[in-house]
Amino acid sequence: MLHSGACGDDWQSVYGFIGASVANIINFQAIFPGAEQLILNLNYRSTPQILRACQNLIQHNEKRIDKELRTENGDGEDVIVLNSSNEAAESLTLVNEIRELVDRRGYAYTDIACLYRCNFQSRVIEESLSQHKIPYHIENGLCFYDRREVRILLDYLRFIVNPNSEEGDEALKSIINVPNRYIGRKFITELDEFQSGSSLHLYDKLKAIPVELPYIRKNVREFIQLIDPLIADAETLQPAELIQLLRSALDYDRFVTDSDLPSPDDVKIENLNQLVMAASRFNSIRAFLDYTETFQDEVASDNREGVRLLTCHKSKGLEFPVVFLVGMVENILPSKKGNLEEERRICFVAISRAMKLLYLSHSLTYLGTPAKRSIFLDEILVTFNPHPARNTPPKLHHSAHSRRSA
């Protein structure tokens, strides 16, 4: 007799955006009558306190298979809630907690993971970790300032602030065909070789080189007409102002999203908005560029012996002794564009990565506007199950000034 089976966890179904459906697991026995269901609910990873937080959260989902998480692990520490004024303060609190864990409690940086719902949230965290010399590694991802949509705009700034230099030459090669101006490698090679015996930099060569093809000649002319006034004003332009000018003049948001109507929730648009926010703290383009270049220090920003930074989705299947889940505010986690039950499962995946310590962090403002703390925090910290003896709420840890009770 042929036997077959399937293994899955309806509580961790988080890929609805690519067509996955939790109903495949929930309705499995209806689809295959006679199938036997085996509940594997013994957890070998987490403490009872962390499992209780997971149980409290997921019980608010209606579409789920009922099960009770259990473990034979000994008691651990209470779930810790961190409350900050804004994202910058939140990241500084993260730094202080990490230092405490490493310097005084014997944890290694590799024991610690910082999880977030959206990629754009890493920018503030990266900056704080880098400034305080805490090594980190972005798991399966790029440093914020290396993301293509961000890097290209930084190259525009590098070129505009110093066009006639080796740095300007390299930046020009990066931006000359972004957005698409039909300028390929052959043209760049010809530009390099044009008047090769002279001391001209590439931009002067671009202005002087004869271009035969009419459509490329037109595109080069329009590029120069865009760039020349910006170069002339580079000393007086604020970096955030210049970035916004480029986004508008290049129709850059449409280009990077490949959409006629870019959504403000698109991850690339969110990254660009984060770039503007970072640039707004600087009065000169050069100062801002110098700052972004500090993140090219691979010892700090791409150190596999460092703290792990990753999205909730990328954390699935992994485990860490210590987990920080940051940005627990409404419209981020849960996302305003997501299905609430799937968002709750995403949160479940994140907090269930923790083995020994779980920190949940939120702030009073986010992205410059007042923020309401995530409903998931209240669900985690307040009992939902009508049988409190089986499911009591996790206690909160009170000590440092940045920690607040729910």
C-alpha positions as YAML, in Angstrom:
chain: A
units: angstrom
residues:
- id: 1
  name: MET
  ca: [0.00, 0.00, 0.00]
- id: 2
  name: LEU
  ca: [1.25, 3.42, -0.96]
- id: 3
  name: HIS
  ca: [1.49, 5.91, 1.91]
- id: 4
  name: SER
  ca: [2.07, 9.63, 1.49]
- id: 5
  name: GLY
  ca: [2.07, 12.61, 3.82]
- id: 6
  name: ALA
  ca: [2.64, 16.30, 4.14]
- id: 7
  name: CYS
  ca: [4.31, 18.35, 6.84]
- id: 8
  name: GLY
  ca: [3.54, 21.99, 7.55]
- id: 9
  name: ASP
  ca: [2.67, 24.56, 10.16]
- id: 10
  name: ASP
  ca: [-0.41, 26.68, 9.62]
- id: 11
  name: TRP
  ca: [0.85, 29.10, 12.28]
- id: 12
  name: GLN
  ca: [3.89, 29.89, 10.11]
- id: 13
  name: SER
  ca: [2.23, 30.32, 6.72]
- id: 14
  name: VAL
  ca: [3.68, 33.72, 5.71]
- id: 15
  name: TYR
  ca: [4.00, 33.63, 1.93]
- id: 16
  name: GLY
  ca: [0.53, 34.70, 0.83]
- id: 17
  name: PHE
  ca: [2.12, 37.42, -1.33]
- id: 18
  name: ILE
  ca: [3.42, 34.72, -3.69]
- id: 19
  name: GLY
  ca: [0.23, 32.68, -3.71]
- id: 20
  name: ALA
  ca: [0.68, 30.37, -0.71]
- id: 21
  name: SER
  ca: [-2.54, 29.64, 1.18]
- id: 22
  name: VAL
  ca: [-2.87, 28.57, 4.80]
- id: 23
  name: ALA
  ca: [-6.09, 26.81, 3.74]
- id: 24
  name: ASN
  ca: [-3.98, 24.06, 2.15]
- id: 25
  name: ILE
  ca: [-2.96, 22.89, 5.62]
- id: 26
  name: ILE
  ca: [-6.14, 23.73, 7.49]
- id: 27
  name: ASN
  ca: [-8.34, 21.87, 4.97]
- id: 28
  name: PHE
  ca: [-5.96, 18.99, 4.36]
- id: 29
  name: GLN
  ca: [-8.15, 16.39, 6.06]
- id: 30
  name: ALA
  ca: [-11.22, 17.61, 4.19]
- id: 31
  name: ILE
  ca: [-9.36, 17.38, 0.90]
- id: 32
  name: PHE
  ca: [-7.94, 13.96, 1.78]
- id: 33
  name: PRO
  ca: [-10.59, 12.13, 3.86]
- id: 34
  name: GLY
  ca: [-9.12, 9.58, 6.15]
- id: 35
  name: ALA
  ca: [-5.81, 11.37, 6.51]
- id: 36
  name: GLU
  ca: [-4.43, 11.18, 10.02]
- id: 37
  name: GLN
  ca: [-3.31, 14.42, 11.66]
- id: 38
  name: LEU
  ca: [-0.29, 14.32, 13.95]
- id: 39
  name: ILE
  ca: [0.38, 17.41, 16.07]
- id: 40
  name: LEU
  ca: [4.09, 17.94, 16.71]
- id: 41
  name: ASN
  ca: [3.85, 20.50, 19.48]
- id: 42
  name: LEU
  ca: [6.89, 19.71, 21.64]
- id: 43
  name: ASN
  ca: [9.27, 22.65, 21.24]
- id: 44
  name: TYR
  ca: [12.98, 22.07, 21.78]
- id: 45
  name: ARG
  ca: [14.07, 25.66, 21.11]
- id: 46
  name: SER
  ca: [12.42, 28.18, 23.38]
- id: 47
  name: THR
  ca: [11.72, 28.82, 27.04]
- id: 48
  name: PRO
  ca: [8.17, 28.49, 28.44]
- id: 49
  name: GLN
  ca: [7.97, 32.30, 28.65]
- id: 50
  name: ILE
  ca: [8.67, 32.72, 24.94]
- id: 51
  name: LEU
  ca: [6.27, 29.93, 23.98]
- id: 52
  name: ARG
  ca: [3.57, 31.54, 26.10]
- id: 53
  name: ALA
  ca: [4.05, 34.79, 24.20]
- id: 54
  name: CYS
  ca: [3.76, 32.88, 20.90]
- id: 55
  name: GLN
  ca: [0.63, 31.05, 22.05]
- id: 56
  name: ASN
  ca: [-1.04, 34.24, 23.25]
- id: 57
  name: LEU
  ca: [-0.42, 35.95, 19.92]
- id: 58
  name: ILE
  ca: [-1.50, 33.22, 17.51]
- id: 59
  name: GLN
  ca: [-4.73, 32.41, 19.35]
- id: 60
  name: HIS
  ca: [-6.16, 35.65, 17.96]
- id: 61
  name: ASN
  ca: [-6.20, 34.08, 14.50]
- id: 62
  name: GLU
  ca: [-9.47, 32.43, 13.52]
- id: 63
  name: LYS
  ca: [-7.95, 30.41, 10.67]
- id: 64
  name: ARG
  ca: [-5.73, 27.98, 12.53]
- id: 65
  name: ILE
  ca: [-5.45, 24.41, 13.76]
- id: 66
  name: ASP
  ca: [-5.83, 24.40, 17.53]
- id: 67
  name: LYS
  ca: [-2.76, 23.15, 19.37]
- id: 68
  name: GLU
  ca: [-0.95, 23.86, 22.61]
- id: 69
  name: LEU
  ca: [2.77, 24.55, 22.45]
- id: 70
  name: ARG
  ca: [4.80, 22.85, 25.16]
- id: 71
  name: THR
  ca: [8.43, 22.39, 26.08]
- id: 72
  name: GLU
  ca: [10.56, 20.50, 28.53]
- id: 73
  name: ASN
  ca: [13.04, 23.37, 28.70]
- id: 74
  name: GLY
  ca: [13.47, 25.05, 32.07]
- id: 75
  name: ASP
  ca: [12.08, 28.46, 32.95]
- id: 76
  name: GLY
  ca: [13.75, 31.43, 31.37]
- id: 77
  name: GLU
  ca: [13.51, 35.20, 31.62]
- id: 78
  name: ASP
  ca: [10.40, 37.26, 31.09]
- id: 79
  name: VAL
  ca: [9.64, 38.87, 27.75]
- id: 80
  name: ILE
  ca: [11.09, 42.39, 27.69]
- id: 81
  name: VAL
  ca: [9.25, 45.35, 26.14]
- id: 82
  name: LEU
  ca: [11.32, 48.36, 25.05]
- id: 83
  name: ASN
  ca: [9.61, 51.72, 24.64]
- id: 84
  name: SER
  ca: [11.38, 54.60, 22.86]
- id: 85
  name: SER
  ca: [10.49, 58.06, 21.59]
- id: 86
  name: ASN
  ca: [11.38, 57.43, 17.92]
- id: 87
  name: GLU
  ca: [13.36, 55.11, 15.63]
- id: 88
  name: ALA
  ca: [16.69, 56.74, 16.46]
- id: 89
  name: ALA
  ca: [16.10, 56.34, 20.19]
- id: 90
  name: GLU
  ca: [14.91, 52.79, 19.55]
- id: 91
  name: SER
  ca: [18.14, 51.92, 17.78]
- id: 92
  name: LEU
  ca: [20.20, 53.49, 20.57]
- id: 93
  name: THR
  ca: [18.27, 51.41, 23.11]
- id: 94
  name: LEU
  ca: [19.10, 48.37, 20.99]
- id: 95
  name: VAL
  ca: [22.80, 49.30, 21.12]
- id: 96
  name: ASN
  ca: [22.72, 49.65, 24.91]
- id: 97
  name: GLU
  ca: [20.96, 46.31, 25.38]
- id: 98
  name: ILE
  ca: [23.43, 44.54, 23.06]
- id: 99
  name: ARG
  ca: [26.37, 46.00, 24.95]
- id: 100
  name: GLU
  ca: [24.87, 44.79, 28.22]
- id: 101
  name: LEU
  ca: [24.39, 41.29, 26.81]
- id: 102
  name: VAL
  ca: [27.90, 41.03, 25.37]
- id: 103
  name: ASP
  ca: [29.94, 42.89, 27.98]
- id: 104
  name: ARG
  ca: [28.22, 41.70, 31.14]
- id: 105
  name: ARG
  ca: [26.19, 38.61, 30.40]
- id: 106
  name: GLY
  ca: [28.52, 36.55, 28.28]
- id: 107
  name: TYR
  ca: [26.61, 36.50, 25.01]
- id: 108
  name: ALA
  ca: [28.42, 36.69, 21.67]
- id: 109
  name: TYR
  ca: [27.34, 39.07, 18.92]
- id: 110
  name: THR
  ca: [26.43, 36.06, 16.79]
- id: 111
  name: ASP
  ca: [23.93, 34.98, 19.46]
- id: 112
  name: ILE
  ca: [21.87, 38.10, 18.78]
- id: 113
  name: ALA
  ca: [19.43, 38.82, 15.96]
- id: 114
  name: CYS
  ca: [17.51, 42.00, 15.23]
- id: 115
  name: LEU
  ca: [14.36, 41.37, 13.19]
- id: 116
  name: TYR
  ca: [12.16, 43.89, 11.41]
- id: 117
  name: ARG
  ca: [9.10, 43.71, 9.15]
- id: 118
  name: CYS
  ca: [10.44, 45.77, 6.21]
- id: 119
  name: ASN
  ca: [13.89, 46.16, 4.66]
- id: 120
  name: PHE
  ca: [13.87, 49.95, 4.92]
- id: 121
  name: GLN
  ca: [13.85, 49.68, 8.72]
- id: 122
  name: SER
  ca: [17.46, 48.51, 8.72]
- id: 123
  name: ARG
  ca: [18.85, 51.97, 7.89]
- id: 124
  name: VAL
  ca: [18.54, 53.50, 11.36]
- id: 125
  name: ILE
  ca: [19.70, 50.29, 13.03]
- id: 126
  name: GLU
  ca: [22.75, 50.01, 10.77]
- id: 127
  name: GLU
  ca: [23.70, 53.60, 11.51]
- id: 128
  name: SER
  ca: [23.54, 53.15, 15.28]
- id: 129
  name: LEU
  ca: [25.45, 49.87, 15.26]
- id: 130
  name: SER
  ca: [28.12, 51.33, 12.98]
- id: 131
  name: GLN
  ca: [28.49, 54.51, 15.02]
- id: 132
  name: HIS
  ca: [28.98, 52.50, 18.19]
- id: 133
  name: LYS
  ca: [31.39, 50.01, 16.59]
- id: 134
  name: ILE
  ca: [29.11, 47.02, 17.03]
- id: 135
  name: PRO
  ca: [29.74, 44.53, 14.20]
- id: 136
  name: TYR
  ca: [26.72, 43.36, 12.24]
- id: 137
  name: HIS
  ca: [25.80, 41.32, 9.23]
- id: 138
  name: ILE
  ca: [22.69, 41.67, 7.08]
- id: 139
  name: GLU
  ca: [21.48, 38.15, 6.49]
- id: 140
  name: ASN
  ca: [20.78, 37.51, 2.79]
- id: 141
  name: GLY
  ca: [20.64, 41.23, 2.12]
- id: 142
  name: LEU
  ca: [22.54, 44.41, 1.34]
- id: 143
  name: CYS
  ca: [23.67, 47.26, 3.54]
- id: 144
  name: PHE
  ca: [21.14, 50.10, 3.17]
- id: 145
  name: TYR
  ca: [23.53, 52.36, 1.27]
- id: 146
  name: ASP
  ca: [24.46, 49.52, -1.11]
- id: 147
  name: ARG
  ca: [20.90, 48.92, -2.31]
- id: 148
  name: ARG
  ca: [20.79, 49.77, -5.98]
- id: 149
  name: GLU
  ca: [18.08, 52.43, -5.89]
- id: 150
  name: VAL
  ca: [19.96, 54.16, -3.07]
- id: 151
  name: ARG
  ca: [23.46, 53.67, -4.49]
- id: 152
  name: ILE
  ca: [22.56, 55.20, -7.86]
- id: 153
  name: LEU
  ca: [21.31, 58.42, -6.26]
- id: 154
  name: LEU
  ca: [24.45, 58.58, -4.11]
- id: 155
  name: ASP
  ca: [26.51, 58.26, -7.30]
- id: 156
  name: TYR
  ca: [24.57, 61.18, -8.77]
- id: 157
  name: LEU
  ca: [25.49, 63.19, -5.68]
- id: 158
  name: ARG
  ca: [29.15, 62.13, -5.92]
- id: 159
  name: PHE
  ca: [29.27, 63.21, -9.54]
- id: 160
  name: ILE
  ca: [27.51, 66.52, -9.01]
- id: 161
  name: VAL
  ca: [29.67, 67.55, -6.08]
- id: 162
  name: ASN
  ca: [32.96, 66.66, -7.83]
- id: 163
  name: PRO
  ca: [32.52, 66.01, -11.58]
- id: 164
  name: ASN
  ca: [36.12, 66.54, -12.68]
- id: 165
  name: SER
  ca: [37.84, 63.92, -10.57]
- id: 166
  name: GLU
  ca: [38.50, 60.19, -10.56]
- id: 167
  name: GLU
  ca: [35.54, 59.80, -8.18]
- id: 168
  name: GLY
  ca: [33.44, 61.81, -10.62]
- id: 169
  name: ASP
  ca: [34.56, 59.63, -13.52]
- id: 170
  name: GLU
  ca: [33.51, 56.44, -11.72]
- id: 171
  name: ALA
  ca: [30.20, 57.97, -10.67]
- id: 172
  name: LEU
  ca: [29.49, 59.14, -14.22]
- id: 173
  name: LYS
  ca: [29.93, 55.59, -15.52]
- id: 174
  name: SER
  ca: [27.38, 54.44, -12.92]
- id: 175
  name: ILE
  ca: [24.71, 57.05, -13.68]
- id: 176
  name: ILE
  ca: [25.06, 57.84, -17.38]
- id: 177
  name: ASN
  ca: [22.52, 55.18, -18.34]
- id: 178
  name: VAL
  ca: [20.20, 55.45, -15.32]
- id: 179
  name: PRO
  ca: [17.40, 55.86, -16.17]
- id: 180
  name: ASN
  ca: [17.88, 54.20, -19.53]
- id: 181
  name: ARG
  ca: [19.46, 56.56, -22.09]
- id: 182
  name: TYR
  ca: [20.52, 53.74, -24.44]
- id: 183
  name: ILE
  ca: [24.15, 54.40, -23.62]
- id: 184
  name: GLY
  ca: [26.00, 51.09, -23.48]
- id: 185
  name: ARG
  ca: [29.47, 49.83, -22.66]
- id: 186
  name: LYS
  ca: [30.71, 50.53, -26.18]
- id: 187
  name: PHE
  ca: [29.97, 54.23, -25.79]
- id: 188
  name: ILE
  ca: [31.63, 54.30, -22.35]
- id: 189
  name: THR
  ca: [34.74, 52.67, -23.84]
- id: 190
  name: GLU
  ca: [34.80, 55.22, -26.66]
- id: 191
  name: LEU
  ca: [34.42, 57.98, -24.09]
- id: 192
  name: ASP
  ca: [37.35, 56.61, -22.08]
- id: 193
  name: GLU
  ca: [39.53, 56.48, -25.19]
- id: 194
  name: PHE
  ca: [38.49, 59.88, -26.55]
- id: 195
  name: GLN
  ca: [41.46, 62.29, -26.44]
- id: 196
  name: SER
  ca: [43.29, 59.67, -24.40]
- id: 197
  name: GLY
  ca: [46.44, 61.74, -24.25]
- id: 198
  name: SER
  ca: [44.69, 64.68, -22.59]
- id: 199
  name: SER
  ca: [44.05, 65.35, -18.91]
- id: 200
  name: LEU
  ca: [40.31, 65.69, -19.47]
- id: 201
  name: HIS
  ca: [37.93, 63.91, -17.16]
- id: 202
  name: LEU
  ca: [34.97, 61.99, -18.54]
- id: 203
  name: TYR
  ca: [32.40, 64.76, -18.17]
- id: 204
  name: ASP
  ca: [34.45, 67.17, -20.26]
- id: 205
  name: LYS
  ca: [34.97, 64.38, -22.77]
- id: 206
  name: LEU
  ca: [31.21, 63.77, -22.83]
- id: 207
  name: LYS
  ca: [30.66, 67.41, -23.76]
- id: 208
  name: ALA
  ca: [33.28, 67.26, -26.51]
- id: 209
  name: ILE
  ca: [32.90, 63.83, -28.08]
- id: 210
  name: PRO
  ca: [31.07, 63.70, -31.42]
- id: 211
  name: VAL
  ca: [28.02, 61.43, -31.21]
- id: 212
  name: GLU
  ca: [26.74, 60.00, -34.48]
- id: 213
  name: LEU
  ca: [23.45, 58.39, -33.47]
- id: 214
  name: PRO
  ca: [20.77, 61.11, -33.19]
- id: 215
  name: TYR
  ca: [18.86, 59.53, -30.26]
- id: 216
  name: ILE
  ca: [22.04, 59.09, -28.18]
- id: 217
  name: ARG
  ca: [23.15, 62.63, -29.09]
- id: 218
  name: LYS
  ca: [19.79, 63.91, -27.86]
- id: 219
  name: ASN
  ca: [19.99, 61.91, -24.62]
- id: 220
  name: VAL
  ca: [23.54, 63.11, -23.91]
- id: 221
  name: ARG
  ca: [22.48, 66.71, -24.50]
- id: 222
  name: GLU
  ca: [19.51, 66.35, -22.12]
- id: 223
  name: PHE
  ca: [21.74, 64.76, -19.49]
- id: 224
  name: ILE
  ca: [24.16, 67.68, -19.64]
- id: 225
  name: GLN
  ca: [21.29, 70.17, -19.48]
- id: 226
  name: LEU
  ca: [20.06, 68.46, -16.32]
- id: 227
  name: ILE
  ca: [23.44, 68.13, -14.62]
- id: 228
  name: ASP
  ca: [25.16, 71.45, -15.38]
- id: 229
  name: PRO
  ca: [22.82, 73.64, -13.27]
- id: 230
  name: LEU
  ca: [23.03, 71.17, -10.39]
- id: 231
  name: ILE
  ca: [26.84, 71.25, -10.49]
- id: 232
  name: ALA
  ca: [26.71, 75.06, -10.45]
- id: 233
  name: ASP
  ca: [24.45, 75.01, -7.37]
- id: 234
  name: ALA
  ca: [26.16, 72.13, -5.55]
- id: 235
  name: GLU
  ca: [27.66, 74.37, -2.86]
- id: 236
  name: THR
  ca: [24.30, 75.78, -1.86]
- id: 237
  name: LEU
  ca: [22.02, 72.79, -2.35]
- id: 238
  name: GLN
  ca: [21.09, 70.73, 0.71]
- id: 239
  name: PRO
  ca: [21.64, 66.99, 0.12]
- id: 240
  name: ALA
  ca: [18.01, 66.09, 0.86]
- id: 241
  name: GLU
  ca: [16.87, 68.87, -1.50]
- id: 242
  name: LEU
  ca: [19.14, 67.57, -4.27]
- id: 243
  name: ILE
  ca: [17.88, 64.01, -3.85]
- id: 244
  name: GLN
  ca: [14.28, 65.20, -4.19]
- id: 245
  name: LEU
  ca: [15.20, 67.27, -7.26]
- id: 246
  name: LEU
  ca: [16.76, 64.21, -8.88]
- id: 247
  name: ARG
  ca: [13.81, 62.00, -8.02]
- id: 248
  name: SER
  ca: [11.52, 64.47, -9.76]
- id: 249
  name: ALA
  ca: [13.72, 65.36, -12.76]
- id: 250
  name: LEU
  ca: [14.59, 61.74, -13.51]
- id: 251
  name: ASP
  ca: [11.10, 60.41, -12.76]
- id: 252
  name: TYR
  ca: [13.17, 58.13, -10.60]
- id: 253
  name: ASP
  ca: [10.41, 56.60, -8.50]
- id: 254
  name: ARG
  ca: [8.66, 55.30, -11.60]
- id: 255
  name: PHE
  ca: [11.95, 54.00, -12.94]
- id: 256
  name: VAL
  ca: [12.98, 52.00, -9.86]
- id: 257
  name: THR
  ca: [9.51, 50.54, -9.33]
- id: 258
  name: ASP
  ca: [8.76, 50.01, -13.04]
- id: 259
  name: SER
  ca: [5.31, 51.40, -12.33]
- id: 260
  name: ASP
  ca: [3.32, 54.32, -13.74]
- id: 261
  name: LEU
  ca: [1.85, 54.93, -10.28]
- id: 262
  name: PRO
  ca: [4.46, 53.95, -7.69]
- id: 263
  name: SER
  ca: [2.95, 52.90, -4.39]
- id: 264
  name: PRO
  ca: [4.28, 54.77, -1.33]
- id: 265
  name: ASP
  ca: [4.43, 51.34, 0.34]
- id: 266
  name: ASP
  ca: [6.77, 49.92, -2.31]
- id: 267
  name: VAL
  ca: [9.97, 48.78, -0.61]
- id: 268
  name: LYS
  ca: [12.15, 50.79, -3.02]
- id: 269
  name: ILE
  ca: [10.12, 53.95, -2.43]
- id: 270
  name: GLU
  ca: [10.42, 53.37, 1.31]
- id: 271
  name: ASN
  ca: [14.19, 53.05, 0.88]
- id: 272
  name: LEU
  ca: [14.32, 56.32, -1.06]
- id: 273
  name: ASN
  ca: [12.28, 58.08, 1.61]
- id: 274
  name: GLN
  ca: [14.70, 56.75, 4.23]
- id: 275
  name: LEU
  ca: [17.57, 58.15, 2.17]
- id: 276
  name: VAL
  ca: [15.95, 61.59, 2.20]
- id: 277
  name: MET
  ca: [15.45, 61.37, 5.96]
- id: 278
  name: ALA
  ca: [19.10, 60.44, 6.46]
- id: 279
  name: ALA
  ca: [20.27, 63.27, 4.18]
- id: 280
  name: SER
  ca: [18.09, 65.86, 5.93]
- id: 281
  name: ARG
  ca: [20.45, 65.81, 8.92]
- id: 282
  name: PHE
  ca: [23.31, 67.24, 6.85]
- id: 283
  name: ASN
  ca: [23.86, 70.73, 5.45]
- id: 284
  name: SER
  ca: [26.32, 69.82, 2.72]
- id: 285
  name: ILE
  ca: [26.40, 67.13, 0.07]
- id: 286
  name: ARG
  ca: [30.03, 66.30, 0.81]
- id: 287
  name: ALA
  ca: [29.37, 65.81, 4.51]
- id: 288
  name: PHE
  ca: [26.49, 63.45, 3.76]
- id: 289
  name: LEU
  ca: [28.55, 61.44, 1.27]
- id: 290
  name: ASP
  ca: [31.42, 61.16, 3.74]
- id: 291
  name: TYR
  ca: [28.96, 59.82, 6.27]
- id: 292
  name: THR
  ca: [27.51, 57.16, 3.92]
- id: 293
  name: GLU
  ca: [31.01, 56.00, 3.02]
- id: 294
  name: THR
  ca: [31.68, 54.99, 6.61]
- id: 295
  name: PHE
  ca: [29.35, 52.05, 5.97]
- id: 296
  name: GLN
  ca: [31.82, 50.63, 3.48]
- id: 297
  name: ASP
  ca: [33.88, 49.55, 6.48]
- id: 298
  name: GLU
  ca: [33.39, 45.81, 6.05]
- id: 299
  name: VAL
  ca: [34.70, 45.10, 9.53]
- id: 300
  name: ALA
  ca: [31.58, 46.72, 10.98]
- id: 301
  name: SER
  ca: [28.91, 46.31, 8.33]
- id: 302
  name: ASP
  ca: [29.55, 42.88, 6.82]
- id: 303
  name: ASN
  ca: [30.96, 40.92, 9.70]
- id: 304
  name: ARG
  ca: [29.67, 37.38, 9.99]
- id: 305
  name: GLU
  ca: [30.80, 37.41, 13.60]
- id: 306
  name: GLY
  ca: [28.41, 40.28, 14.26]
- id: 307
  name: VAL
  ca: [24.79, 40.83, 15.19]
- id: 308
  name: ARG
  ca: [22.38, 39.43, 12.59]
- id: 309
  name: LEU
  ca: [20.00, 41.88, 10.91]
- id: 310
  name: LEU
  ca: [17.17, 40.40, 8.87]
- id: 311
  name: THR
  ca: [13.51, 40.67, 8.02]
- id: 312
  name: CYS
  ca: [10.91, 38.53, 9.73]
- id: 313
  name: HIS
  ca: [10.41, 36.55, 6.53]
- id: 314
  name: LYS
  ca: [14.12, 35.79, 6.17]
- id: 315
  name: SER
  ca: [14.30, 34.61, 9.76]
- id: 316
  name: LYS
  ca: [11.98, 31.66, 9.12]
- id: 317
  name: GLY
  ca: [13.71, 28.38, 9.90]
- id: 318
  name: LEU
  ca: [16.47, 30.07, 11.93]
- id: 319
  name: GLU
  ca: [16.98, 30.37, 15.67]
- id: 320
  name: PHE
  ca: [18.96, 32.70, 17.92]
- id: 321
  name: PRO
  ca: [19.58, 32.78, 21.66]
- id: 322
  name: VAL
  ca: [18.51, 36.44, 21.72]
- id: 323
  name: VAL
  ca: [15.95, 38.11, 19.44]
- id: 324
  name: PHE
  ca: [15.03, 41.78, 19.21]
- id: 325
  name: LEU
  ca: [11.87, 42.51, 17.22]
- id: 326
  name: VAL
  ca: [11.85, 46.25, 16.47]
- id: 327
  name: GLY
  ca: [9.30, 48.62, 14.94]
- id: 328
  name: MET
  ca: [6.26, 47.07, 16.60]
- id: 329
  name: VAL
  ca: [3.90, 49.87, 15.66]
- id: 330
  name: GLU
  ca: [0.65, 49.91, 13.72]
- id: 331
  name: ASN
  ca: [1.08, 50.10, 9.92]
- id: 332
  name: ILE
  ca: [4.54, 48.54, 10.17]
- id: 333
  name: LEU
  ca: [3.83, 45.33, 12.09]
- id: 334
  name: PRO
  ca: [1.07, 44.70, 11.22]
- id: 335
  name: SER
  ca: [1.65, 46.25, 7.82]
- id: 336
  name: LYS
  ca: [-1.19, 48.44, 6.65]
- id: 337
  name: LYS
  ca: [-1.23, 46.65, 3.31]
- id: 338
  name: GLY
  ca: [-1.20, 43.08, 4.66]
- id: 339
  name: ASN
  ca: [-3.85, 40.61, 5.73]
- id: 340
  name: LEU
  ca: [-4.10, 40.87, 9.52]
- id: 341
  name: GLU
  ca: [-3.99, 37.12, 10.15]
- id: 342
  name: GLU
  ca: [-0.97, 36.68, 7.90]
- id: 343
  name: GLU
  ca: [0.73, 39.64, 9.59]
- id: 344
  name: ARG
  ca: [0.09, 37.93, 12.92]
- id: 345
  name: ARG
  ca: [1.71, 34.76, 11.58]
- id: 346
  name: ILE
  ca: [4.70, 36.83, 10.45]
- id: 347
  name: CYS
  ca: [5.01, 38.20, 13.97]
- id: 348
  name: PHE
  ca: [4.69, 34.65, 15.33]
- id: 349
  name: VAL
  ca: [7.56, 33.50, 13.12]
- id: 350
  name: ALA
  ca: [9.71, 36.37, 14.37]
- id: 351
  name: ILE
  ca: [9.20, 35.90, 18.09]
- id: 352
  name: SER
  ca: [9.41, 32.11, 17.89]
- id: 353
  name: ARG
  ca: [13.02, 32.42, 16.62]
- id: 354
  name: ALA
  ca: [14.09, 33.30, 20.18]
- id: 355
  name: MET
  ca: [15.64, 30.60, 22.32]
- id: 356
  name: LYS
  ca: [16.41, 32.37, 25.62]
- id: 357
  name: LEU
  ca: [15.64, 36.09, 25.46]
- id: 358
  name: LEU
  ca: [12.95, 37.98, 23.55]
- id: 359
  name: TYR
  ca: [12.80, 41.77, 23.30]
- id: 360
  name: LEU
  ca: [9.80, 43.54, 21.74]
- id: 361
  name: SER
  ca: [10.39, 47.16, 20.80]
- id: 362
  name: HIS
  ca: [8.12, 50.03, 19.78]
- id: 363
  name: SER
  ca: [8.32, 53.82, 19.65]
- id: 364
  name: LEU
  ca: [5.97, 56.75, 20.17]
- id: 365
  name: THR
  ca: [6.71, 58.22, 16.73]
- id: 366
  name: TYR
  ca: [7.73, 56.48, 13.52]
- id: 367
  name: LEU
  ca: [8.80, 57.99, 10.20]
- id: 368
  name: GLY
  ca: [8.26, 61.41, 11.71]
- id: 369
  name: THR
  ca: [4.62, 60.93, 12.71]
- id: 370
  name: PRO
  ca: [2.92, 59.80, 15.94]
- id: 371
  name: ALA
  ca: [2.72, 56.02, 16.13]
- id: 372
  name: LYS
  ca: [0.41, 53.65, 17.91]
- id: 373
  name: ARG
  ca: [2.03, 50.58, 19.36]
- id: 374
  name: SER
  ca: [1.21, 47.34, 17.59]
- id: 375
  name: ILE
  ca: [-1.94, 45.49, 18.53]
- id: 376
  name: PHE
  ca: [0.27, 42.40, 18.54]
- id: 377
  name: LEU
  ca: [2.05, 43.65, 21.65]
- id: 378
  name: ASP
  ca: [-1.22, 43.72, 23.56]
- id: 379
  name: GLU
  ca: [-2.15, 40.30, 22.24]
- id: 380
  name: ILE
  ca: [1.18, 38.84, 23.30]
- id: 381
  name: LEU
  ca: [1.00, 40.33, 26.77]
- id: 382
  name: VAL
  ca: [-2.69, 39.72, 27.55]
- id: 383
  name: THR
  ca: [-4.26, 36.29, 27.88]
- id: 384
  name: PHE
  ca: [-6.76, 35.37, 25.18]
- id: 385
  name: ASN
  ca: [-7.33, 31.71, 26.07]
- id: 386
  name: PRO
  ca: [-10.26, 31.35, 28.51]
- id: 387
  name: HIS
  ca: [-8.19, 28.78, 30.46]
- id: 388
  name: PRO
  ca: [-5.65, 31.00, 32.26]
- id: 389
  name: ALA
  ca: [-4.03, 28.09, 34.07]
- id: 390
  name: ARG
  ca: [-2.87, 26.80, 30.71]
- id: 391
  name: ASN
  ca: [-2.00, 30.14, 29.15]
- id: 392
  name: THR
  ca: [-1.03, 32.99, 31.46]
- id: 393
  name: PRO
  ca: [0.40, 36.20, 30.06]
- id: 394
  name: PRO
  ca: [4.16, 36.60, 30.11]
- id: 395
  name: LYS
  ca: [5.47, 38.97, 32.72]
- id: 396
  name: LEU
  ca: [7.32, 42.14, 31.83]
- id: 397
  name: HIS
  ca: [10.84, 42.86, 32.91]
- id: 398
  name: HIS
  ca: [11.36, 46.21, 34.64]
- id: 399
  name: SER
  ca: [14.80, 47.71, 35.11]
- id: 400
  name: ALA
  ca: [16.40, 50.07, 32.62]
- id: 401
  name: HIS
  ca: [14.78, 53.42, 31.92]
- id: 402
  name: SER
  ca: [14.07, 52.42, 28.32]
- id: 403
  name: ARG
  ca: [11.89, 49.49, 29.40]
- id: 404
  name: ARG
  ca: [8.24, 50.08, 29.98]
- id: 405
  name: SER
  ca: [5.34, 47.91, 31.03]
- id: 406
  name: ALA
  ca: [2.48, 47.37, 28.65]
...
